[in-house]
Amino acid sequence: MSEKTLLELPKKFMESLMAPFIGREEEAKVITLALLSKEHVILIGEPGTAKSALARRAAELLNAKFFMYLLTKYTEPAELFGALDINALKEGQYKRITKDRLPESQIAFLDEIFNANSAILNALLSLLNERVIYDGYNVIKVPLRTLISASNRVPDEPELEALYDRLLLRHYARPVGEELWKQLLDATWEIEFTNRWAVKEPIMNIEHLDKLYSYLSQVDLSGVKNKLLKLYAMLEEKGIHLSDRRKGKVLKVVSAHAILNSRLKATEEDLIVLKYIAPREIDDFEKVAALLSEELKTPIKYMKELNEIYNNIKEAAKYVEAANESDPRLIELIRSLRATRDRIVALGKESGDEKVEEFSKEVLSEIDKLIEKVARKLGIYP
């Protein structure tokens, strides 16, 4: 497989992952980033927001061994790691029967992870950090690539801090908005009663992910490091603190975001991954997103400015409609519109984003119509 073809796989995977679900683009993206970077993810939100369904589909799209379990405070280690092998024990060997349990999984989903008791918690810490389970006299190496976990809350217990910090990627999974309810009805019906979204063949496999992981170190990060340091300082000023572990690992996820966009050079747009790494409390998710939307040259920022220009053009059109030919402000308006036109062209080119460029052409069309209308009213050529 060529490098170009390989670099195209992550986006295809993400698009296929989110396809059956309405309003779950961000969840699909954060799971894809976790898989590319060999990190773990926590989806925080109320039940019924497709968290487990996304995890299962991710495993199917990779043809990966999958394990899923709901944790309660009564969950025993054997339920996750396998029961003790009694026959081996009779022979003086301490072994677990790990078939179809967490130690054999490549992708796992643990629901309500913060319900873990101390015995499971200690095992999970080494599992997440070292990919091993210390079990009695044995050290069990596990093939786990990514743990996708879920909870309806952010933990405030001190004993859960270490676990929460090891879940590098975090996302607040909100219920879909009212504007998507109709689509939600149709999509849920399709999932329930048709096989439209059944995974017929994997998009890629673990070997592809391993190869893509080797590309992370090749991503050129020189253009974003200074900006990242500035963002760290700004987040601290707002009371959002990242541990040294999290600060150190951000660049790995930045590289994964570049790979997701089929690039081996990071741009400011890739620093958007901070919205999955910096937040701790629920309120932090909105604060971090707002900061990044202001500070980064992202498609969202370009679209926001273009929307403002578009709305201003509509308002100006109403004014022109009511104005008479002798209104001196029309001359000033046409000069302003021509300057704005140059800005729209620059935004479309600078963004490098297909949707932004498409919208910029639409805004250009509107402003050209208005310039022509003003020019005709003034009796001059546009």
N, C-alpha and C positions, 0 to 999 in steps of 0.2 A: 504494500500500500504506500502511495506517495505521501510526502509530508503534507502537501496541500489537501489531499483527501482526508488524511487523519485529522488535520486541524479543523475540518468542516464537521466532524462527527459530534463534538460537544453541543453545538447549537442545534443540530438535528435531534439529538437526544433530549435536550431541554424542551424543544417544541413538541416532541412526541409525548414527553412526560406530562406537560400541562394540558395537552389537547382535549382530554375528556372533561376537564374541570373548568368551571366558570370562575374567573377572578382569582386564579391561583398561579399567576405568572411569577410573582415574587417567591413563593414557596418552591416552585420548580427551579428557579434560578439559584436559590441558596443551597438546595440539595445538590444541584449540579456542581456548584463551586466546592462543596464539601467533598464530593467524589473526586474531583480533579486534584484537589490539594491534600487528599488523605487526612482530612480533618473531620470533626464531628459537629453535629448541628442539633440545636434545640428549637422546636416550634412551640411557641407559647400561645395559648388561646383556648377558648371554650371548646367542648366536644362538638363534633359534627362539622369541622372545617377541613375535612379531607386529608388530615395529616397521615393517618395510617394507610389510606388508599394511595397516596403519593409515594410513600415508602415502598409499598408492595409493588407498585407499577415500576418504580426505579429498578428494583431487583429483576423484574421480568424483562425490562428493556436491556438489561446487562446479562441476562441468563446467569445470575449470581445466586449462590446459596443464601437463603433468607430465613431469618428467625424473628418472630414477633411475640411480645408478651406484655401483659398489663401488670404493673407492679402494685402491690399493696404492702402495708407494713407487716403483713403475715407471710409474704412470699419467702420461701426457703431457697437457699443457694442451689439445691438440687434441681429446682424447677428451671433454673436458668442454665446451670453448668452441667447438669446430668447427675443421675443417681449413682451412688457408690456401687461398684461391681463387687457383689457379695462373693462370687466364686474366686475372684482375684484376692479379696480380703482374706479368705480362708488359707490362701497360699502365702499370706504375709505381704501382699502387695496392695498399696493404697491407690486405686484407680477409679476414674469415673466413666460411666457409659455416656459419651458425649454425642452420640449419633442424633442428628436433627436438633441439637441444642446450640446455645450461643457460641461455645468454643469452635464450632465448625462453620459458622456463618461468615459470609463475606460482607453482607449488609444486614444490619439488625435494626429493629424498631422496638424501643422500650417506651411504653405509654406510662404516664405519671411517674417519671423517673425519680422525682424527688420523694417518693414514698419508700425508696430503698432503705432497708434497715442497715445497721452498721456492718454486718457480715458481707452483705452484697455490695455496700458502698465501698468497702476496702478493696474488694475484688475488681469493681468497676474502675477504680482509679488507676490500677496497674494495667488493666485491659485497654483503657483509652490512651494512656500515655506510652506504654511499652509494647502493646499487643501481646501481652502474656497474662496468664492467670496463675497466681501463686496458691497452690492447693495442697495443704499438708506438706509432704516432702517433695511434691512434684511442681515443676514449672511447665505449664501448658502453653505452648506457642499457638496463637490463633491467627487465622487468615483475614480477620476483620479489617475491611477497608474503611468503612464509615458507619458510625452509629448515628441513626436518626432517632432522636428522642422527642418526647412531647410532655407538656405539663400545662395545667390551667393557671399556673401562678409562677411568680418569681420567688425563689427561696429566700427566706430571711434568717434561717437557722445557721449559726456559725459552722456547724459540722458539714454543711452542704456547700460551703464556699469553694472548696477545692474542686469538687465535681462540677459546679457551675462554671468555674473558670476554664476547665478543660474542654468544655463544649464551646469551641472557638466561635462558631457561627450561630447567631441567634436571630430569630425572626418572630415578630408578633403577628400571628395569623388571625385576622379579624373576619367576622362574618361578611358576606358580600353585601354591597349596598343595594338599596331599593331599586335602582335603575337596572340591576342585573337579575332581579327575581324571576322575570319571565324566561330568560335564558337558562337560569338555574333549573327551572321546572323541566324544560325540554331536555337539558343535558342529563339530568338525573333519570328521566324516563329512558333515554337511550342507553345509559349504563345498566339500568335494571332489566330492560326487556329486549335489548338487541346485542349483537356481538360486534358492533361497529368499532369499538375501542379495544377489543381483545388483541393482545400482543401476538402477532403471527410469527414474527421473527425479531431477534434482538437488534438494536441499533448499533451497539458496540459491545465489547466484552471487557473483562478485567485486564486482559493483556493490552488492549488498546489504552485503557486508563493508565496502566503502568508506563507505557511509552509516552503518553501525553505528560505524565508526571515528570519524566526525565527532561521534557522541554521547559519546565518551569524555570530551571536554572539558566536557560538560554535567553529568557525574556530580558530585553534592555530596559532597565528601571531607572536609568540615569536622569530621565526627564521629570520624574515624579517625586524623588526622595525629599527635595527641599520643601515642596508643597506639602508632603505628608508630615514633615516635622512641624510646619506651621499649623497644620490642622490639629496635631496633638496638643500644641500650646493653646489653641482656641478652645478645644474641648475641655482642657483642664480649667480654663477660665470660667467655663460654664458649669463646673462642678462634676464633669463626666470624666472619671479616672479609669485609665486602662492599666492593668498589671503589666509588668515587664514582659511576661510571657506573651500577652496579647499584642503589645506594641511590636515585639520582635517578629511575630508571625504574620503581621498584616501584609508585608510585601509578598509572601507566598500566595496569599489569596488575591492580591493585585495581579500577580503573574497569571493566576488561574483565570481571572476575569479577562485578561488580554487574550489568553488561549481560547476562551469561550467565544471571543469575537474574531477568532482566526488570525490573531496578530502575535508577533514575537517582539513587539515594542509597546511598552506601557504608555498610556496617555493619561491626562487628568481624569478622563471619564472613568478609568479603572479604579480610581480612589473612592468611587461610590461604594465599594465594598465595606468601607468603614461603618456604614449604616447597619451592617450585620455583625460587626465586631465590637464597636464602642458601647452600645447601649447595655445598661444593666437593669434598671427599673423600667417599667412599662412606659412611663412618661418620657424616658430617654429616647425611645425610638422616634418619636415625633421631633424632639429637639435636634437630634443628630441629622435626621433627614432634612430639616429646615436649614441647618447650617451648611450642609453639603450642597443643597440646591442653590444657595447664594454664592458659595465659594468656588464651585467647580464648573468647568466648561463642559456641561453634560447636555445631551439632547433635551432633557426636561427644561434646563435653563434657557436654551435657544427657543424651544416651543413657547415658553412663558413670555419671552420678549416679543416673539412674532404674534402671539395672541393679543398682547397689549397694543401692538401696532395695528393689527387687524381691527380691533374694536375702535381705536382712534380714527381709522379711515372711515368706518361706518358712521361715526359721529360727525366727522368732517363732511361727509357726503350729504347729511341732513342739512348742515349749515349752508353748503353750496347751493342746494336746492332752493332754499329760502332767500338767498342773497340776491341783490340786483347787480347789474353789469358794472355799475360805477363804484361798487364797494371796494375801497382801497386795500382792504385786508386780503382780497383775493390774490393780488400780486405776491404778497408775503406768503400766502398759503401755498401757491404753486412752487415757490422756491423751497419751502419747507418740505413739500411732498417729494421733490426731486432729491433732496438730501436724504430723506427717509428711504427712498427707493434704493439708493446706494447702500444704505445700512442693511436693507433686506437681502440684497445680493450677497453682501459680505457674510451675513449670518448663515445663509444657505451653504456657501462654499466652506466657511470655517468649521461648521458643525461636523462635516464628514458623515452625516447620518442620512440615510435614504428618506426616512419619514420627514425629517426637518427640511431637507431639500425640496421634497414634494410640496410641503405646506408653504415654504417660502415662495414657490412658483405661483401658488394660489393667491398669496398675499400680493405678490407682484402684479398679477392680473388685475386685482381690485384697485391697486394704487394707480396703475396705468389708465384704467377706466376713469378714475377720478381726476387725474391730471388732464386727460383729454376733455372731460366735462368742464373743468375750470377754464382751460384754454379756449374752448368754444364760447363760453360765457363772456370771456374777455376779448374775444375776437382775434386771438392769436393762435399760431400753430403750437401744438404740444411739444 
